[in-house]
Amino acid sequence: MAEISAKLVKELRDATDCGMMDCKKALAECDGDLKKAAEYLQIKGLAKAAKRGARKTSEGFIGVYRHHDGKGAVMVEVNCETDFVARTDNFRDFCKELALHIYGLNPLGVTRDQIDPAIVEEQRKIFTSKAAESGKPEAMLGKIVDGMMNKWFAESCLLDQIWMGEGKETVEMKRASISASTGENIRIRRFMRLVVGEGVTEEAEQPAE
């Protein structure tokens, strides 16, 4: 398999407006061939979907998942351009399945930018410490930490996660596919995940009466 350089990924991204992860996957699937990778993205519908990204999304649907034991739930807001699409079964099923995905894989934010900077910094410190203990040359430690962080982001950011934790398709690819099938800009805006007892501090608890 050909080595996929960052420069090649950027060239494909500039040509198609697709996300970096989607471009990297396309190049990997096409053995580094830029033209074939662009065609691959067109076939997948990702290139056209990416160009819709600037269009306004003022409609949408809130997907809800409630765990069978009643101790956990997720609400996720997904936006689209028209009420017509917001009412379709295909769009609503995606929203509901996305809520289930979020419950199971517990992302920290929709995108990397949405993750609390304090959490990101703490994670980087942990990886820096692990890299220092690895015995690798000091000149390599920065790249090692960056690699660890990229893997962590892929597991922690909703759009970067593998859809339902299986296969190769990411949530972003699934979103782009729905965008292609509906012909509209689809945006995952925000979500809330609640599990009984999780994230509750003594300060946040109400005093007993």
C-alpha positions in Angstrom: 0.0 0.0 0.0 1.3 3.5 -0.9 2.2 5.8 1.9 -0.4 8.5 2.3 1.3 11.8 2.9 -0.3 14.8 4.6 0.4 16.8 1.4 -1.5 14.3 -0.7 -4.5 14.4 1.7 -4.5 18.2 1.5 -4.5 18.2 -2.3 -7.5 15.9 -2.3 -9.3 18.0 0.3 -8.7 21.2 -1.6 -10.0 19.5 -4.8 -13.2 18.0 -3.2 -13.9 20.0 0.0 -14.2 16.7 1.9 -13.0 16.2 5.4 -9.4 15.1 6.1 -10.4 11.7 7.4 -12.6 11.0 4.4 -9.8 12.1 2.0 -7.2 9.9 3.8 -9.6 6.9 3.6 -10.3 7.5 -0.1 -6.5 7.6 -0.8 -5.9 4.5 1.2 -8.7 2.7 -0.7 -7.2 3.9 -4.0 -3.6 3.1 -3.3 -2.6 6.8 -3.2 -4.0 7.6 -6.7 -5.4 11.2 -6.4 -7.7 11.0 -9.4 -9.2 7.6 -8.4 -9.6 8.9 -4.8 -11.6 11.9 -6.1 -13.8 9.6 -8.1 -14.2 7.4 -5.1 -15.5 10.4 -3.0 -17.9 11.4 -5.9 -19.3 7.9 -6.0 -19.8 7.9 -2.2 -21.5 11.3 -2.6 -19.1 12.9 -0.1 -17.8 15.6 -2.4 -21.2 17.0 -3.3 -22.3 16.8 0.3 -19.2 18.8 1.5 -20.0 21.6 -0.9 -23.4 22.0 0.8 -21.7 22.7 4.1 -22.1 26.5 3.8 -25.9 26.4 3.3 -28.1 27.5 6.2 -29.7 24.8 8.4 -32.6 26.1 10.4 -34.8 23.0 10.5 -34.1 19.6 12.0 -35.1 16.9 14.5 -34.1 15.8 18.0 -33.2 12.1 18.1 -33.8 10.5 21.5 -32.6 7.2 23.0 -33.7 5.9 26.4 -31.9 2.9 27.7 -34.1 -0.1 28.6 -33.3 0.2 32.4 -34.4 3.8 32.5 -31.0 4.9 33.9 -29.6 6.5 30.8 -30.7 8.6 27.9 -29.4 10.7 25.0 -30.8 13.7 23.1 -29.1 14.9 19.9 -30.0 17.8 17.7 -29.5 17.3 13.9 -30.2 20.2 11.6 -31.2 20.2 7.9 -32.4 22.9 5.5 -36.1 22.2 5.1 -39.0 20.9 7.2 -39.7 18.5 4.4 -36.5 16.6 5.0 -36.8 16.9 8.8 -40.1 15.0 8.5 -38.7 12.1 6.4 -38.2 8.6 7.9 -34.7 8.4 6.6 -33.6 11.6 8.3 -35.4 10.8 11.6 -34.1 7.2 11.7 -30.5 8.6 11.3 -31.2 10.9 14.3 -32.5 8.1 16.4 -29.6 5.8 15.5 -27.2 8.6 16.2 -28.6 8.9 19.7 -28.0 5.2 20.3 -24.5 5.5 19.0 -23.8 8.4 21.4 -25.1 6.4 24.3 -22.9 3.5 23.5 -19.6 5.2 22.5 -19.9 8.2 24.8 -18.1 11.0 22.7 -16.8 14.1 24.5 -17.9 16.5 21.7 -19.2 16.6 18.2 -15.9 18.0 16.9 -12.4 18.3 18.4 -13.0 22.0 19.1 -16.0 21.2 21.3 -14.0 19.1 23.7 -13.1 21.0 26.9 -9.5 22.3 26.4 -8.7 21.3 30.0 -9.5 17.7 29.2 -7.4 17.8 26.0 -4.4 19.3 27.9 -4.7 16.7 30.7 -4.8 13.9 28.1 -1.7 15.4 26.3 0.2 15.4 29.7 -0.7 11.7 30.2 0.5 10.8 26.8 3.7 12.9 27.1 4.5 11.1 30.3 3.9 7.7 28.7 6.1 8.6 25.7 8.9 9.8 28.0 8.8 6.4 29.7 8.9 4.5 26.4 12.7 4.8 26.1 12.3 6.2 22.5 14.7 9.0 21.4 13.7 12.4 22.6 13.5 13.7 19.0 10.7 11.2 18.4 8.6 12.0 21.4 6.6 14.8 19.9 5.4 12.7 17.0 4.6 9.8 19.3 2.5 12.1 21.5 0.8 13.6 18.4 0.0 10.0 17.2 -1.5 9.1 20.6 -3.6 12.3 20.6 -4.9 11.7 17.1 -6.0 8.2 18.1 -7.6 9.6 21.3 -9.5 12.3 19.3 -10.7 9.6 16.8 -12.2 7.8 19.8 -13.5 10.9 21.6 -15.0 13.1 18.8 -18.4 12.1 17.6 -17.7 12.8 13.9 -14.4 10.8 14.0 -15.9 7.8 15.7 -16.6 4.6 13.8 -20.4 4.4 13.2 -21.9 2.1 15.9 -18.3 1.0 16.7 -18.2 -1.4 13.8 -16.9 -1.5 10.2 -14.9 1.4 8.7 -17.6 4.1 8.1 -17.2 7.1 10.5 -20.1 9.2 11.8 -18.9 12.0 9.5 -19.2 9.6 6.5 -22.6 8.6 7.6 -23.7 12.2 8.0 -22.3 13.0 4.5 -24.2 10.0 3.1 -27.5 11.3 4.5 -26.6 14.7 3.1 -26.1 13.2 -0.3 -29.3 11.2 -0.2 -31.5 14.1 0.9 -29.7 16.8 -1.2 -29.4 19.1 1.8 -26.8 20.3 4.2 -27.0 18.1 7.3 -25.4 19.3 10.5 -25.0 17.5 13.9 -25.2 20.4 16.2 -25.1 19.2 19.8 -26.1 16.4 22.1 -26.7 15.6 25.8 -25.9 12.2 27.4 -27.2 11.4 30.8 -26.5 8.4 32.9 -27.7 8.0 36.5 -24.8 8.8 38.9 -22.3 9.8 36.2 -20.7 13.2 36.4 -22.5 14.1 39.6 -20.4 15.9 42.3 -21.3 16.5 45.9 -21.5 20.2 45.1 -24.0 19.6 42.3 -26.3 17.4 44.4 -29.3 19.0 46.1 -29.3 18.9 49.9 -31.5 16.3 51.5 -34.7 17.6 53.0 
